[in-house]
Amino acid sequence: MENPYRLYQQLLSTLSPRYDAGEARAVALWVLSAAFGWQPTEVYIGKDREFSADDAARFRQICSRLAEGEPVQYVLGFAEFLGLRYAVRPGVLIPRPETEDLVGWVADDLQAFPAPRIVDCGTGSGCIAISLARMVPAARVEGWDTSDEALTVARENALRLAADVRFLHCDMATLAEQSSRFDVCVSNPPYVLQSERTSMASWVKDYEPAAALFVADADPLVHYRHLADSGLPLYVEINASQTEALCRLLADAGYRDTTVRRDRFGRNRMIRARR
């Protein structure tokens, strides 16, 4: 037997050096729910529950990994995105809630199209491509990445979530050569400046794949340039600090209908661009 509230307090103690109080509480409750099936009310009531030797060993391992600063999503083996669980592991970017806003925008716009052909460039876990395949059932969706590890995880997620998505090892730099195969391009490319790295949380910069996060300060829009060369309608996630520069790049590439949208946190986070 074990007292859930005692384990909750132990998790808070483990998390508090790296998270603020509210985040620590949310993560601790998430761990107890995801790993052991305990709901918040059960935790706070603190009534003793069955807790096997295997459960105890797993709890110690979770605490040890969290104490090292590893992201909780890697520790649990999944991240939540639009109400579904996506497998993630080191080497695969963890889906963000603001990317849900980008997916919702795309899905809303494409409902009127009979069978849109969508490419998700830099698919990572596949969360964008899989979500769009599920939300726009008539769509034909491809997910591109240059990471074999990410593609393996994306295919696993598509199979488990019953999404019809074709995942390919492709570089977005080749999109212009293949643009005739698609009607829309969606992308959450690397956009964090190397100079911004020092201000990021350690569990992001020390654990998540740098290639999926960072770009050189000298050419922060390199990936968007490749996407714009395709001439396709674009829905892209952006670095708020690069909003004006990216709008200029798109205008120079012939895009005349460009809309910037804020995410749920009030930051410039996505652009829709059409010629």
C-alpha positions as CSV (number, residue, x, y, z in Angstrom):
1,M,0.0,0.0,0.0
2,E,1.1,3.6,-0.6
3,N,-0.3,7.0,0.1
4,P,-0.8,9.0,-3.2
5,Y,-0.4,12.3,-1.5
6,R,3.0,11.3,-0.1
7,L,4.2,10.5,-3.6
8,Y,2.7,13.7,-4.9
9,Q,4.8,15.6,-2.3
10,Q,7.9,13.7,-3.3
11,L,7.3,14.6,-6.9
12,L,6.9,18.2,-6.0
13,S,10.2,18.2,-4.1
14,T,11.9,16.6,-7.2
15,L,10.4,19.1,-9.6
16,S,10.6,22.3,-7.6
17,P,14.2,23.2,-8.5
18,R,13.3,23.4,-12.2
19,Y,9.7,24.3,-12.4
20,D,7.6,27.1,-10.8
21,A,5.1,26.1,-8.3
22,G,2.1,25.8,-10.6
23,E,4.0,23.9,-13.3
24,A,5.4,21.5,-10.7
25,R,1.9,20.8,-9.4
26,A,0.6,20.1,-12.9
27,V,3.5,17.9,-13.8
28,A,3.3,15.9,-10.6
29,L,-0.5,15.3,-11.0
30,W,0.1,14.3,-14.7
31,V,2.7,11.8,-13.7
32,L,0.5,10.1,-11.1
33,S,-2.4,10.0,-13.5
34,A,-0.5,8.8,-16.6
35,A,1.8,6.4,-14.8
36,F,-0.5,5.0,-12.1
37,G,-4.0,6.0,-13.0
38,W,-4.6,8.2,-10.0
39,Q,-6.9,11.2,-10.5
40,P,-6.2,14.5,-8.7
41,T,-9.1,14.0,-6.3
42,E,-7.6,10.6,-5.2
43,V,-4.2,12.2,-4.8
44,Y,-5.5,15.0,-2.6
45,I,-7.7,12.7,-0.5
46,G,-4.6,10.7,0.2
47,K,-6.2,7.4,0.9
48,D,-3.8,4.5,0.7
49,R,-3.8,2.6,-2.5
50,E,-2.4,-0.7,-3.8
51,F,1.2,-0.1,-4.9
52,S,3.3,-3.1,-6.1
53,A,7.0,-3.5,-6.0
54,D,7.1,-2.9,-9.8
55,D,5.1,0.4,-9.3
56,A,7.6,1.5,-6.6
57,A,10.5,0.7,-8.9
58,R,8.9,2.7,-11.7
59,F,8.2,5.6,-9.4
60,R,11.9,5.7,-8.3
61,Q,13.0,5.7,-12.0
62,I,10.6,8.5,-12.9
63,C,11.8,10.6,-10.0
64,S,15.5,10.0,-10.9
65,R,14.9,11.0,-14.5
66,L,12.9,14.1,-13.6
67,A,15.6,15.1,-11.1
68,E,18.2,15.0,-13.9
69,G,16.0,17.5,-15.8
70,E,14.7,15.2,-18.5
71,P,11.4,16.4,-20.0
72,V,8.4,14.7,-18.4
73,Q,7.1,13.8,-21.9
74,Y,10.3,11.7,-22.5
75,V,10.0,10.2,-19.1
76,L,6.4,9.1,-19.7
77,G,7.0,8.3,-23.3
78,F,4.2,10.4,-24.8
79,A,3.0,14.0,-25.2
80,E,-0.6,15.1,-25.5
81,F,-1.7,17.0,-28.7
82,L,-5.3,17.9,-29.5
83,G,-6.6,15.4,-27.0
84,L,-4.5,12.4,-28.3
85,R,-1.3,10.8,-27.1
86,Y,1.7,10.9,-29.4
87,A,4.7,8.7,-28.6
88,V,7.9,10.8,-28.2
89,R,11.4,9.9,-27.2
90,P,14.8,11.6,-27.2
91,G,15.6,12.7,-30.7
92,V,12.0,13.7,-31.5
93,L,10.7,17.2,-30.8
94,I,8.0,17.3,-28.2
95,P,4.7,18.7,-29.6
96,R,3.7,22.2,-28.3
97,P,0.2,23.5,-27.5
98,E,0.7,26.5,-29.7
99,T,1.1,24.2,-32.7
100,E,-2.4,23.0,-32.0
101,D,-3.5,26.5,-33.0
102,L,-1.7,26.2,-36.3
103,V,-3.3,22.9,-37.0
104,G,-6.8,24.3,-36.2
105,W,-6.3,27.2,-38.6
106,V,-5.3,24.8,-41.4
107,A,-8.1,22.4,-40.8
108,D,-10.7,25.2,-40.7
109,D,-9.5,26.6,-44.0
110,L,-9.4,23.3,-45.8
111,Q,-12.8,22.0,-44.9
112,A,-14.2,23.4,-48.1
113,F,-11.6,21.7,-50.4
114,P,-12.7,18.4,-51.8
115,A,-9.4,16.5,-51.5
116,P,-6.5,18.8,-50.5
117,R,-3.0,17.4,-51.0
118,I,-1.0,18.5,-47.9
119,V,2.7,18.2,-47.1
120,D,4.0,18.7,-43.6
121,C,7.7,19.7,-43.8
122,G,9.7,18.8,-40.7
123,T,7.0,16.4,-39.3
124,G,8.8,15.2,-36.2
125,S,6.4,13.1,-34.2
126,G,3.9,13.4,-37.0
127,C,1.4,15.4,-34.8
128,I,0.6,18.0,-37.5
129,A,0.3,15.5,-40.4
130,I,-1.7,13.0,-38.4
131,S,-4.0,15.6,-36.9
132,L,-4.8,17.0,-40.3
133,A,-5.4,13.5,-41.8
134,R,-7.9,12.9,-39.0
135,M,-9.5,16.4,-39.1
136,V,-9.8,16.6,-42.9
137,P,-10.6,13.0,-43.9
138,A,-10.6,13.7,-47.6
139,A,-7.1,15.0,-47.5
140,R,-4.0,13.2,-48.8
141,V,-1.2,14.0,-46.4
142,E,2.6,13.5,-46.5
143,G,5.0,14.1,-43.7
144,W,8.6,14.9,-44.5
145,D,11.6,14.8,-42.2
146,T,15.4,14.2,-42.5
147,S,15.5,12.4,-39.2
148,D,15.0,8.6,-39.5
149,E,14.4,8.5,-35.8
150,A,11.5,11.0,-36.1
151,L,10.1,9.2,-39.1
152,T,10.0,5.9,-37.2
153,V,8.1,7.5,-34.3
154,A,5.8,9.3,-36.7
155,R,4.9,6.1,-38.5
156,E,4.2,4.4,-35.1
157,N,1.9,7.2,-34.1
158,A,0.0,7.1,-37.4
159,L,-0.5,3.4,-37.1
160,R,-1.7,3.6,-33.5
161,L,-4.0,6.6,-34.2
162,A,-5.3,5.1,-37.5
163,A,-4.3,8.0,-39.6
164,D,-3.6,7.6,-43.4
165,V,-0.3,9.5,-43.7
166,R,2.7,8.8,-46.0
167,F,6.0,9.6,-44.2
168,L,9.1,10.2,-46.3
169,H,12.7,11.0,-45.8
170,C,12.8,14.4,-47.6
171,D,14.4,17.7,-47.1
172,M,12.2,20.8,-47.3
173,A,14.9,22.3,-49.5
174,T,13.5,20.0,-52.3
175,L,10.0,21.2,-51.9
176,A,10.1,23.5,-55.0
177,E,11.0,20.5,-57.2
178,Q,8.0,18.6,-55.9
179,S,5.5,21.4,-55.4
180,S,3.2,20.2,-58.2
181,R,2.2,17.2,-56.1
182,F,0.7,19.4,-53.4
183,D,-1.9,22.0,-52.8
184,V,-0.8,23.2,-49.3
185,C,2.4,23.2,-47.3
186,V,2.3,23.2,-43.5
187,S,5.5,23.5,-41.4
188,N,6.9,24.1,-38.0
189,P,10.5,24.5,-39.0
190,P,13.5,25.2,-36.7
191,Y,13.2,28.9,-35.8
192,V,14.9,29.5,-32.4
193,L,18.0,31.6,-32.8
194,Q,21.2,30.3,-31.4
195,S,21.5,33.5,-29.4
196,E,18.2,32.7,-27.7
197,R,19.4,29.4,-26.4
198,T,20.7,30.7,-23.1
199,S,17.3,31.9,-22.1
200,M,15.5,28.6,-22.8
201,A,14.6,26.0,-20.1
202,S,17.3,23.4,-19.6
203,W,14.9,20.5,-20.2
204,V,14.4,21.9,-23.7
205,K,17.9,22.9,-24.8
206,D,19.7,20.0,-23.1
207,Y,17.4,17.2,-24.2
208,E,15.3,18.0,-27.3
209,P,17.0,17.6,-30.8
210,A,18.9,20.8,-31.6
211,A,18.4,20.3,-35.3
212,A,14.6,20.6,-34.8
213,L,14.9,23.7,-32.7
214,F,17.7,26.1,-33.7
215,V,18.9,28.1,-36.6
216,A,21.9,30.3,-37.1
217,D,21.5,33.9,-36.2
218,A,23.2,34.8,-39.5
219,D,20.4,33.2,-41.6
220,P,17.3,32.6,-39.4
221,L,14.9,32.4,-42.3
222,V,16.7,29.8,-44.3
223,H,14.0,27.2,-44.0
224,Y,11.2,29.6,-44.8
225,R,13.1,30.6,-48.0
226,H,13.0,27.0,-49.1
227,L,9.3,26.8,-48.4
228,A,8.5,30.1,-50.2
229,D,10.5,28.9,-53.3
230,S,7.7,26.3,-53.8
231,G,5.1,28.9,-54.4
232,L,2.6,26.8,-52.5
233,P,0.1,28.3,-50.0
234,L,1.9,28.2,-46.7
235,Y,0.9,27.7,-43.1
236,V,4.0,28.1,-40.9
237,E,4.9,28.5,-37.3
238,I,7.3,31.4,-36.7
239,N,9.6,33.1,-34.2
240,A,7.8,36.2,-33.2
241,S,11.0,38.2,-33.4
242,Q,11.3,37.4,-37.1
243,T,7.7,38.4,-38.0
244,E,8.5,41.5,-40.1
245,A,11.5,40.0,-41.8
246,L,9.6,36.9,-42.7
247,C,6.7,39.0,-44.1
248,R,9.2,40.8,-46.3
249,L,10.8,37.5,-47.5
250,L,7.3,36.2,-48.5
251,A,6.5,39.4,-50.3
252,D,9.7,39.3,-52.2
253,A,8.8,35.7,-53.2
254,G,5.5,36.8,-54.7
255,Y,3.1,36.2,-51.8
256,R,0.5,38.9,-51.7
257,D,-2.0,37.5,-49.2
258,T,-0.2,37.2,-45.9
259,T,-1.8,36.9,-42.5
260,V,-0.1,36.8,-39.1
261,R,-2.0,35.2,-36.2
262,R,-1.2,35.1,-32.5
263,D,-1.2,31.9,-30.5
264,R,-3.2,31.2,-27.3
265,F,-0.5,33.0,-25.3
266,G,-0.8,36.2,-27.3
267,R,2.4,36.0,-29.3
268,N,2.9,36.2,-33.1
269,R,3.2,32.5,-33.8
270,M,1.9,31.6,-37.3
271,I,1.6,32.9,-40.8
272,R,-0.7,32.0,-43.6
273,A,0.7,33.1,-47.0
274,R,-0.8,32.7,-50.4
275,R,0.1,34.1,-53.8
